[in-house]
Amino acid sequence: MAESRIQQVLVVDDLPDQRAIYRAVLEQRGFQVLEAADGEEAVRCAEADRPDLILMDVKLPWMDAWEITRRLKAVPRTAAIPVIAVSAHVGEDGPGLADESGCIAFLPKSDDPSSIADLITSLIGDPIA
């Protein structure tokens, strides 16, 4: 019998308050939340912990979400991790850039964090407690 584990979500945002909002909503749903504040930290965390999904702000220090996602998709160890890009600045090119880099979705940060948690649950399933 396979050992079950809690689903992990890596939240990548340079704003601590934004990470705290997503952490609170996701932990309330039963997910384990990992955090990264910039692109380099996000890549290191994804490679080390291999979360079940990454929720990532588009504009980050060191590299943007598109570059981070391309790097993760180029490495077999992290290539299968789904990435959702979120941005406070929703432009016409956001969804296209998200798709080109390998993200599975592009969402405005203005979306209710609960609806984002619903999407995460629909993508990776209910967390196992």
ZIDA-V114573 format. One record per residue. N is the residue number from 1. RES is the residue in one small letter. SS is DSSP state (hx for helix, st for strand, lp for the rest). Layout:
n: {N N}
res: {RES RES}
ss: {SS SS}
//
This chain:
n: {1 2 3 4 5 6 7 8 9 10 11 12 13 14 15 16 17 18 19 20 21 22 23 24 25 26 27 28 29 30 31 32 33 34 35 36 37 38 39 40 41 42 43 44 45 46 47 48 49 50 51 52 53 54 55 56 57 58 59 60 61 62 63 64 65 66 67 68 69 70 71 72 73 74 75 76 77 78 79 80 81 82 83 84 85 86 87 88 89 90 91 92 93 94 95 96 97 98 99 100 101 102 103 104 105 106 107 108 109 110 111 112 113 114 115 116 117 118 119 120 121 122 123 124 125 126 127 128 129}
res: {m a e s r i q q v l v v d d l p d q r a i y r a v l e q r g f q v l e a a d g e e a v r c a e a d r p d l i l m d v k l p w m d a w e i t r r l k a v p r t a a i p v i a v s a h v g e d g p g l a d e s g c i a f l p k s d d p s s i a d l i t s l i g d p i a}
ss: {lp lp lp lp lp lp lp st st st st st lp lp lp hx hx hx hx hx hx hx hx hx hx hx hx hx lp lp lp st st st st st lp lp hx hx hx hx hx hx hx hx hx hx hx lp lp lp st st st st st lp lp lp lp lp lp lp hx hx hx hx hx hx hx hx hx lp lp lp lp lp lp lp lp st st st st st st lp lp lp lp lp lp hx hx hx hx hx hx hx hx lp lp lp st st st st lp lp lp lp hx hx hx hx hx hx hx hx hx hx hx hx lp lp lp lp lp}
//
